[in-house]
Amino acid sequence: MSTASASDGPLRSLQPAPAQTAYRTVTDRLRKAIIAGELPGGTRLVQAELAQSLGVSVTPVREALRNLMSEGLVDYSPFHGATVHQISRAELDDIYELRTVLIPLAVQEGVEHISPEELNTAESLARQMEAATDPIEWVELNREFHKIFYLASRRPRLYTILGTLADLSALYVGVSIGGDAQRRARGDHDHVKIIRAYRDRDVERAIALTRDHNLDTHDVARATVDGASSA
């Protein structure tokens, strides 16, 4: 598949970033553009072109790309430089199979250790997701929502692994809510039930709900990815 230059058009929708928050703004705007598909997989991300489009210096762009590489949304090679990560069926299956294996362990520990403050934060995020009109904002809030429960496991290595998978799965969550009009509503409903199970300290129910929630996203995203590859 041929790659496109960022100067060919995808970046035209990006507006200049305020200088005082340049790094964070550039990171957020590029992440949203990637998840939304405005910057398709394989798009070359040339630092000078990005800086010009966003009205910032090269330094915050370089930092933003480094951060997005750590999230798995941007790839780098010495031959092609930085490019938008391309999704695939093989990667999708790998991410969600790993999450299915690790989630029961994280939930079992998390139900025991999660604090009332963390659950209140999760409820606040769930309400924001229900009210969100921008689907990409929903994807971002969803990522932060699930990280609260991973963190509650109080196992740093487990949190790091699941957090990395959550960062990369944002691409596939975006695909899933774009491929199924009801997926987002089901997700909102699942989140409420997951919070309730944690508040009730019901490990088995929390594991089952989180596992089924994960599998729903996997199934919808897989059907969408398969449909796109066969078109």
N, C-alpha and C positions, 0 to 999 in steps of 0.2 A: 504494500500500500504506500503510495507516495505521500510525503509530508508537505504541509503547507507552511508558508512563511507567515509569521505574525503580522507582517506588513501588508498581506494580501486582503485584509478586510476584517477579520474577527475582532481586532482590538478597537475598531472605530467606535464601538458603543461605550468604551471606557472613558470616563471623564477625568480631568486632572484631580490628583489627590492633594488634600490639605497638607502643607509641609510639616506642621507640628505633629501629625500622626501618620506620616508617610509610610513607614514600614508596616504598621498594622493595617492601614487602609489598603495598601498595595496587596498585602497577603490576602485580606478578606475579599477584595474585588477579583483577584485572579482565581481564588478558590471557588467563588460563586460562578464565575464565567466557565470554569472547567466543569463543575458539577452540572451546570445548566446546559452544557454542550455548546456554548457560544464559542469556546475554544476547543475544537474537536481533538480527539486522540491523534497524536502524531504532529500536531502543530508545533513548529519551532518557536521557541521563546527567546528572542534575541534581546539581551539586556538593554542595549541602546534604544531599540525600537519601543520596548515597553516603557522605558523612562520617558521618552518623548511623548508617547500616547497619554501617559498618566500625569505628565507635568512635574516629574520629580527627578532627582539625580539618580545615577546608576546604583549608588550604595543601597538605598532601601529596596530596590528591585532585586539586587543580588541577595540581600538578606531574606526577602520574601521567597525567592526561588529555593534558597537553601531550606527554608522551613517547609515549603510544599514538597520538596524532595523527601524530607523526613516523614511526611504524611503519606508518601507514595503516590501523590497526585501528579508529580513531575518526575520525569526520568532524565538521566544525564549520561552521555557517552562522549568520549574525546573526539569522535568523528562527527556527531550531529549536534553536540551541545545539549542544551536543555530542551526537552519536548514534553508536550502534554501526554500523560500516561494513557495508554490504550487499554480499554477493558477487553476481557475475553471470557469465554465460558469456562476454560480451565482454571483461570484465576478465581472466578466467582465461586466455583465449586470448592476450591481449596480454602478460600476465606471462610465460607460458611460451614464447611465440615470441621475446620479447626475450632470455630466458635461453638459449634454443637458439642464438641468434646470438652471444651474448657468451661463453658457456661455453668454446668452443674456444680463444678467445684467453686467457682466464683460466687454463685448464688448461695450455696450452702454456708460459706464463710460470711457472705455479706448480710444475710438475714440475721445472723447472730450479732454482727458488729455495727450495722448501720445506725447512725445517730438520728434523733428526731429532727435536727437541723438539716441533715442531708435529705431526709424524706420531705421536709418542707420545701427545700430547693427543687427536688424532683417534681413536686406538685406544682410549683410555680412554673417550671419549664413546660410541664404538660399543659397547663392553661395557656401559656404563650403559644404552644404549638396548635392548639385548637383554634386560637384566634388569628393565627398567621395567615395572611393572604398571599404571601410570596412562597411558593413551594421550595425554593432554595433556602429560605430562612427556616422553613420546617425541617429540612434535612440537617441544617447546622444545629438547630435546637435538639433534634433527635440524637445527634452524635453526643452532645453534652449530657443529655438525659441518661443515656446508657453508661457513660463514663462514671457517673455518680455511683452506680451500683457496682461497677468493677472496682472502684476505689474503696468501696465499703468492705471488700474482701480483706483489706489490711495486709495484702500480700503484694509487695511492690513489683516483683517480677511478673506475677500473673496480671497485674494491672497494666504493666508496660506492654505485654504481649497483646492483651485484649484491646488496649487503647490503640495500638498500632493497627490492628485489624479493623477497629471502628473507623479510624481515619480513612483507610483505603476503601472500606465498604461504603463510604459516603457516595462514591460514584454509583454504586449498585443500588443504594437506597433511592437515589435520584432517578435511576432507570425504573425502579419498581413503582414509584408513585406516578411516573409518567406513563407506565404501561398498563396500569389498572386504576381506574377512576375511584374505586372504593378502597384501595389499599391504604391511603392516608387515613380515612375514617376508621378503618379496622385498627390501624396503628394507634390512633388516639384512644380508642376503646381499650386496647391491650395495655396501654401505659397506665390507665386508671386502675385496672385490675392488678397489674404488677405491684404498684404502690400499695394497694390494699393488702396484698399477700405479704409484703414485707412488714407492714404495720402489724399484721396479725401474727408475725413470726412463724408463718406457715411455709416451711422449707420446700416440701413436696409440691405445693401449689405454685410457689414462686418459680421453681425449676421448670415445671410443666408449662406455665404461661410464657416464660422467657424463651424456652426452647421452641414452642409453637410460633411465637412472634418472629423469631429468627428464621424458622423454616418457611413462614409465609413470605417474607421478603425474598428469600432464596428462590422459591418457586416462581414468584412473579418476575423477578429479575432474569431468571434463567429463560423463561418463555419469551421475554422481550429480547434478550440477547440472541437467542436462537432465531427468532423471527427476523431480526435485523441482518444476521449473517446469511440467511437464506434468501433475502430479498434481492 
